């Protein structure tokens, strides 16, 4: 069975877990679902995991409208 591509909307990547938690708190206060994961020594703050790229694009647009930089990463 082939693995399905997931599109995650990432708002930041930090060396410090504390900085990642600060960003996550800002996102949560604005109503965005938030997750922090550690990959390759960086704490990554993400808002949403989607199987459909367009849904990730919509979240990215909402985040940008709220004043956050965001990029889509695939896994």
Phi, psi and omega in degrees: 000129181285143177285140179272138177289136174247140179250118180249142180261113185256134183254340179186160175224125189231147172285330183260126177298325180299319179293322177297319180294325177297316179294318179300320178297318178299317180296314181298321179297332178270004174090012180268135173296142189220143175222146174243126177231152178253124178224128177051041176081002178247144175266117185253131181259122184230154178229089176102144173229124188232144176272344179248122185301322181301324178295322176294320178298320179295318177297316179302316179299316179299318179296317180296321177298329180276359176098011180255141169283143180209148175227157177260129176242150180248147176224000000 
